[in-house]
Amino acid sequence: MNVPDDRRYSKDHEWARLEGGRVRVGITDYAQDALGDVVFVELPAVGAQVTESDAFGSVESTKSVSEIYAPVTGTIVEVNLELNDSPNRLNDDPYGEGWLCVIEPAGGVGLEHLLTPAGYQALIQEEA
């Protein structure tokens, strides 16, 4: 499984990358592989408040529906509207064009509380 080293990871299989004080969020390669072909993505609205570890959207695949959990507390400032027409981008490019949203963290929260790439690789090896 692809686990880029320029981001942090949640135990719920979301990735988070700090970009100029904001956090871009997506699901991991492991998550999209486990889901199978993604057919629908429910994204939060811009301006929505999200709380770390709470569900804020969902991904529907041919196999199941899975919730998406916020890796940080803050405000949604951008969503990937391209996923409305092309939800399969989550399968094709989960770390690039398949990103979900951007969060403005409350209180300038960092990502140190999330798993490092090595820590995430250990987690997925345990689950495999």
GUDREN-584780 format. One record per residue (C-alpha): x, y, z; residue number from 0. Coordinates in pm, 1 decimal. Layout:
REM residues N
<<X Y Z> NUM>
...
This chain:
REM residues 128
<<0.0 0.0 0.0> 0>
<<112.1 350.8 -82.9> 1>
<<174.4 562.7 231.0> 2>
<<327.9 901.5 136.0> 3>
<<563.2 1045.5 396.6> 4>
<<446.6 1407.4 356.7> 5>
<<130.0 1367.8 566.3> 6>
<<-12.9 1217.6 884.6> 7>
<<-278.1 947.9 923.1> 8>
<<-575.7 869.1 1144.4> 9>
<<-662.2 527.0 1281.0> 10>
<<-981.4 557.6 1074.6> 11>
<<-777.1 567.1 750.0> 12>
<<-791.9 936.2 665.7> 13>
<<-482.0 1130.8 568.2> 14>
<<-408.7 1491.2 663.5> 15>
<<-148.9 1724.6 513.4> 16>
<<-67.0 2067.8 651.3> 17>
<<-72.5 2332.3 376.6> 18>
<<-9.3 2689.6 484.6> 19>
<<-184.7 2652.7 819.1> 20>
<<-477.7 2459.0 674.0> 21>
<<-528.5 2082.2 662.3> 22>
<<-612.0 1898.7 337.6> 23>
<<-794.1 1570.7 407.0> 24>
<<-855.2 1250.9 211.0> 25>
<<-884.8 876.9 254.7> 26>
<<-585.0 649.1 229.3> 27>
<<-491.0 405.2 -43.8> 28>
<<-563.4 125.5 203.6> 29>
<<-914.9 262.6 266.7> 30>
<<-1004.2 301.9 -99.7> 31>
<<-874.2 -48.5 -172.2> 32>
<<-1085.5 -194.8 109.5> 33>
<<-1393.9 -5.8 -11.7> 34>
<<-1372.6 -116.2 -371.9> 35>
<<-1520.4 94.7 -651.4> 36>
<<-1642.8 425.7 -505.3> 37>
<<-1978.4 533.2 -652.2> 38>
<<-2080.7 828.6 -430.7> 39>
<<-1916.8 1072.1 -187.2> 40>
<<-2107.5 1282.6 66.3> 41>
<<-1899.6 1587.6 154.4> 42>
<<-1956.2 1849.4 425.1> 43>
<<-2065.9 2201.2 331.2> 44>
<<-1815.2 2485.6 320.2> 45>
<<-1846.5 2667.3 653.1> 46>
<<-1943.2 2353.4 845.6> 47>
<<-1780.9 2305.4 1185.3> 48>
<<-1615.5 1966.5 1237.3> 49>
<<-1482.7 1804.5 1551.8> 50>
<<-1183.0 1573.1 1561.2> 51>
<<-1286.2 1204.6 1543.1> 52>
<<-1648.5 1287.6 1451.7> 53>
<<-1799.7 1176.7 1120.8> 54>
<<-1843.5 1458.3 869.8> 55>
<<-1924.9 1274.0 547.1> 56>
<<-1938.2 932.9 387.1> 57>
<<-1809.3 727.8 97.8> 58>
<<-2034.6 476.7 -74.6> 59>
<<-1884.0 193.7 -275.5> 60>
<<-2013.5 -115.8 -446.4> 61>
<<-1933.8 -301.7 -122.2> 62>
<<-2045.5 -68.6 158.7> 63>
<<-2094.2 280.2 298.5> 64>
<<-1819.2 414.3 526.0> 65>
<<-1812.5 730.4 730.8> 66>
<<-1532.9 984.9 697.0> 67>
<<-1391.5 1119.5 1023.8> 68>
<<-1234.7 1459.3 1085.8> 69>
<<-864.0 1434.6 1173.1> 70>
<<-874.9 1782.0 1334.1> 71>
<<-1130.6 2023.8 1481.1> 72>
<<-1208.0 2328.6 1270.4> 73>
<<-1407.4 2479.1 984.0> 74>
<<-1447.5 2337.1 633.5> 75>
<<-1308.2 2601.6 395.2> 76>
<<-1299.5 2402.4 71.0> 77>
<<-1446.7 2079.6 -68.3> 78>
<<-1352.1 1880.4 -376.0> 79>
<<-1666.0 1927.6 -586.1> 80>
<<-1509.1 1721.9 -866.2> 81>
<<-1597.1 1413.7 -659.6> 82>
<<-1968.9 1477.5 -721.0> 83>
<<-1924.7 1388.3 -1088.6> 84>
<<-1620.5 1162.1 -1056.5> 85>
<<-1625.6 977.5 -720.7> 86>
<<-1388.6 719.1 -869.6> 87>
<<-1106.4 973.5 -823.1> 88>
<<-1086.1 834.5 -469.7> 89>
<<-985.8 500.5 -620.1> 90>
<<-765.4 639.0 -897.0> 91>
<<-570.2 902.8 -700.5> 92>
<<-651.7 903.9 -325.1> 93>
<<-350.1 1122.1 -239.1> 94>
<<-391.8 1369.7 -525.6> 95>
<<-708.0 1446.6 -724.2> 96>
<<-913.1 1236.1 -480.9> 97>
<<-874.3 1470.0 -180.9> 98>
<<-1197.5 1541.6 10.7> 99>
<<-1180.4 1880.1 182.9> 100>
<<-965.9 2147.0 346.3> 101>
<<-1010.5 2236.2 714.0> 102>
<<-907.4 2558.8 886.6> 103>
<<-798.3 2415.4 1223.0> 104>
<<-935.7 2571.2 1540.7> 105>
<<-659.2 2724.7 1749.5> 106>
<<-385.3 2645.1 1498.1> 107>
<<-382.6 2274.4 1586.1> 108>
<<-93.2 2073.5 1442.1> 109>
<<-94.9 1714.1 1326.2> 110>
<<137.2 1564.1 1586.8> 111>
<<-151.2 1367.9 1743.7> 112>
<<-195.7 1168.3 1421.3> 113>
<<3.3 863.9 1312.8> 114>
<<333.5 903.9 1132.4> 115>
<<369.3 719.0 800.7> 116>
<<558.6 441.3 982.0> 117>
<<290.6 424.3 1250.8> 118>
<<17.3 401.6 988.0> 119>
<<202.0 127.1 798.7> 120>
<<222.0 -70.4 1124.7> 121>
<<-153.4 -21.3 1175.8> 122>
<<-248.3 -150.3 831.1> 123>
<<-13.0 -447.0 867.2> 124>
<<-196.0 -538.0 1190.2> 125>
<<-532.7 -510.7 1015.2> 126>
<<-428.3 -711.4 708.4> 127>
